[in-house]
Amino acid sequence: MRLSADPSTSPTDYDFTHDIRVRFVETDAMGIVHHSNYLHYFEETRVAYLREIGHPFTEWREAGLESPVLESFVQYRKPLEFDDLMTVHLHLAEVTRATFQMAYLITVAGPDGVAQVRATGVTVHGCVTTQGRPTRLPAWLVTMGAD
């Protein structure tokens, strides 16, 4: 098991945020978000983060690289419901020469405006060529992890 990051429940511990509104199609008959969709929210936020820092996935592909998910973890704390406006918080948690981990926190503003924790999670990624061969992470990502 590579997963070692421990996601915080404090929004101030995260470097990046991305807002997503829960769509009807993502819910079950009770109006609750299906558990599998949380990984979609993490991915959407990860893609937005990489775009924001100037290294979008299109750049990775142009360089002949992919970053497959090797492991994932979600702790469900309180359900998301249809039409909730969530904030997904992301932190680049750990970086080695071959893998990186991202920690996530999903919150929804309560009636008092205070962020209510709905879920935490971690994804672990490797790096492979577009032909599927393992390779080292891009130097810029290793440097970011050292900060």
N, C-alpha and C positions, 0 to 999 in steps of 0.2 A: 504494500500500500504506500503510495506516494503522498497522499493527502495529509498535510500537517498544519495547514493554516487554521486558525481559530477565529471565525468571523465575530466581530464585535456587534453589540446591539446599540451602540452609540453612533448616531449619524455623523458626529464630528470626527470619527476615526476613518472616514472615507474621503478619497480624493476627487471623486467624480459622481455626479448624479444624472439620472435620466428618468423622465416622467413617462408613464404608460397608463392609458385608461383601459380597464378590463372590458373586453368585447363580449357580447352575448354568446357568441360561438365558443368561447373559452370556458363556459360554465356548464354545470350539470342541471338536472331538473329542479334542484333546490336553489339555483342561482349562485352556487359556490364554484369557484375556479377549480377545475380538475388539476390534480397534483402535477401532472406532466407538463402543464403550461409554465410552471415556475422556471423550468430550464430554458424555455423559449424566452422568458423575460430576461434571464441572465444573458443569453446569447445576444438579444437585441441591444442590451446595455453594453456588452463587451464590444460589439461592432461599433456602436456610437462612440465609445471611449477611444478605440483605436483611431477612428476618423478624427476625433477631437485633438489627439496628440500628434497628428500628422503622419500616421502609419496605418492607413486603411487596409482592409483585407485585399483590396484590389492591388495594392503595392506588394503585398506578400505573394500573391499569385503571379504577378509580373516578375518577381524574383525567383519563381519556381518553388515556392514554399507553401505549406499548409500548417495549421496548428490544431490537430485533432484533440478532442476531449479524451483524456485517458481515464479520468475518474470524476465523479460528481457527487455532491452531498447537499441535501436540503433538509433543514429543520423547519417544519411547519408549526407556527406558533399561534396564529389566529387566521381563519379563512379570509381570503379575498372574495369579494362578491361582485356581481355584475355592476358596471359603471363606476366602480372605485377608481379614483385617480391615485395610483401608487407612485412612489419615488423609489427607484432602484439605485442604491448606493454601491459603488464599486471601489475596491482597493487592490492594487497590484501587490499581492501578499508575499510571495516568495519567488525567487528566480535562481535557477542553477544554469549551467551551460546547456542543459538538454530539456529542462522543463520549466514551466511557470505556473503559479497558482493565483487565482483571483478570488477574493472574498466579496460576498454580496450581502446586503441588508435591504429588505423590502419594508417600506413604511407607508402608512396612509395617515393623513392629517386627521386628528380627532376633532370633535366639535369645538374643543378649546384651542385648536390650532397646533397642539402638541403632537409630534410624530408618534404613532402607535406602531410597534413592531409587528409585522405579519409573518416574516420568514427570514432566515439567514441561510447562507449556502457558500459552497466553495466549488470551483472547477479547477482541475489540473489538466494542463495541456502539454503536449510534446511538440516536436517540430519534425516534419518530414518533407521530403521533396515531393513535387507533384506526381512523381512516379512511385511514391510510397516508401522511399528509403529514409530511415532515421538520419537526422542531421542536427547540427548545433543551431541554437537560437540565433536570430539576428543580433549583431553586436550592440545595436541601440537598445534592445530589450534587456540584455545582460547588464548594460550600463545603468539603465533605469532601476533595475533591481538592486544595484549596489548603493543607490542613493538612500 
